[in-house]
């Protein structure tokens, strides 16, 4: 009698172990890739990568001889568009907080320089005041008032004035304050400016309720171009370091001063993005660049000129 050998029946256990091992490896690999992606994005679990800058920059451009012009550059790559077209030069453009109007400095053919408020396309405009070529102005959050620095051509001094706009006239309040490059705080109760204090230009805040001043910087070099962040918590400005201007940021009370740019390219004329996440500035008197508000992620733009504002504004009037 011939006995038959036992038949080996295939078992599913090895295949199940193999499948389980492959799943574990694939799962670990996926988790590692996810963590790596978060690290490269500069954020932690639960965060989203920071958004790219959006909106449009108002840039003052112009030849070395001749009137300047204002151009709007969309950061999404859309073709730039001229603001306030016409034969007269336009400079120092600033959006009204609600985005409905623009203010700018205009030089007419007869040499007159005026502060003008009107539509961005220039179809409707009105002269607010006669000013100087180097004067600048800023809107109040209520869109009814302007802070203007007026230069005395005989002495070179600049006096800060507050103008109230209404349907019939423009009224002026002489603050008796020496200051340039004013910027109205989002809260509406103070104005920051660059003023000559002790023989050099420092950043100063004027309290509109009682007229008192608070000096935020005390440098032996010129501090210029202060700008409030949209939330009113910080101020960006430019200060000269080793013969080159650099961009700084500080808290609204003058504390926590931080230098954001370094090197020979330097930076001046800072303007904040509407969301407060970015700062645009001019490098070494030529090209424009942007960076995050903490000084990281510098990006050079293919734009030459002076940034004067970044829209669209997020306020209301």
Secondary structure, 3 states (H helix, E strand, C coil): CCCCCCCCCCCCHHHHHHHHHHHHHHHHHHHHHHHHHHHHHCCCCCCCCCCCCCCEEEEEECCCCCCCEEEEEECCCCCCEEECCCCCEEEEEEECCCCCCEEEEEECCCCCEEEEEECCCCCCEEEEEECCCCCCEEECCCCCEEEEEEECCCCCCEEEEEEEECCCCEEEEEEEEECEEEEECCCCCEEEEEEECCCCEEEEEEECCCCCEEECCCCCCCEEEEEECCCCCEEEEEEEECCEEEEEEEECCCCCCEECCCCCCCCEEEEECCCCCEEEEECCCCEEEEEECCCCCCEEEEEECEEEEEECCCCCC
